[in-house]
Amino acid sequence: VEAPGPFDWLADAAADRAGAGLRRTLDPRPPDDHLLDLASNDYLGLARDPRVVAAAVDATRTWGAGSTGSRLVTGTTELHLRLEATLASVARSPAALTFSSGYLANLGALVALSGRGSLVVSDAGNHASLVDACRLSRARVVVTPHGDPVAVATALADRDEERALVVTDSVFSVDGEAAPLAELAAVCAQHGAGLLVDEAHALGVVGPGGAGLVAALGLDTRADIVRTATLSKALGSQGGAVLATVAVVEHLVSSARPFVFDTALAPAAAGAALAALDVLRATPELPERTRSLAACLHDAAAAAGLTASPPGAAVVGVRIGDPTDAVAAAAAARAAGVRVGCFRPPSVPDGISRLRLTARADLTAADFDRASVALEAAAQRLGRAARPR
Ligand SMILES: Cc1ncc(COP(=O)(O)O)c(C=O)c1O
């Protein structure tokens, strides 16, 4: 009898996923598939902006295809420093430090600012990168109910640890709603805790000049608030950043493992992000345009009979419930010419599958007509019964 192979269990795992409607596949997209894209995170429509693309090409010509090393060895080009200075300026932060992704910025910041013997208080709706960072932190982790500053205050008051860090998305990735940041900032100040805010969905879309939600609330001068962001959503590029005081940035340069042990952001990504920030500064109406288009998408989904969440930025979550229904509704939208996101467990912390619609600053009135027809087709496929569970 042959001994079982070490990965034989994968077949059972795949069958379980298929049975639960949770099988995921990689569907290649051609350069132009003529679908209206309401699934990407390209909130300002800059990923293909000729100025941004040209800057990526120029940076590649000047600096090479790769950045050739960790930031601490050969990976800090003048381009990286210019990008960080511009990011800090746009986000109204004293300093900025880039990472190769938003995921790594979260791992780097959270782990380096917590550690063994400290407490981390994390919102139940936080992005997977923050969840993983909590696990890596070796801190005691308390997960509080979604958007609940009272529970955060209780966790902080009940602690024995001297150091504590509260962590939250500023705009949540699934339903697109804003966190109660003003309340969290007050609770943190009262209990001597730091606040780490992930502005992935807010940078470029919310706040003065797209500075993010922390700045929108006038909290950008608070040294006890550290922000993370991604360059891969509104800025149309790739990479991540931490926005913080010079002291925090210096600490991360020496101790954040995803910074120290990772090859620096590629020149193309740095150049593209820098150009996107320049476009944002030159076109300050872009964030407001994206937000109002998101509100229109919400209204179109509601008019089609779907259960849509009011957006805090560019993202509109549409509750479906069953993962198989969500896939069917997304397929119906696609058949009507519109690509929408389809979020199923584990991408939805509450287990409720959703369609995810994202606004882009460059959507036209004709795009909207198309989106409305597709949302109606999706609702039709569900018998107009988006069944929340
Ligand atoms: C809230 C949030 N934080 C972090 C990330 C990770 O950013 P990146 O894609 O740049 O790794 C994402 C999404 O990708 C996100 O939605």
The ligand as a Gaussian input file, in Angstrom:
#p B3LYP/6-31G(d) Opt

LIG

0 1
 C       -7.616000      48.324000       4.173000
 C       -6.491000      47.775000       3.373000
 N       -5.251000      47.827000       3.876000
 C       -4.205000      47.336000       3.193000
 C       -4.348000      46.776000       1.949000
 C       -3.150000      46.206000       1.263000
 O       -2.602000      47.127000       0.378000
 P       -1.702000      46.602000      -0.841000
 O       -2.632000      46.043000      -1.855000
 O       -0.976000      47.804000      -1.305000
 O       -0.808000      45.550000      -0.293000
 C       -5.628000      46.712000       1.379000
 C       -5.925000      46.149000       0.054000
 O       -5.254000      45.652000      -0.739000
 C       -6.722000      47.218000       2.108000
 O       -7.957000      47.151000       1.614000

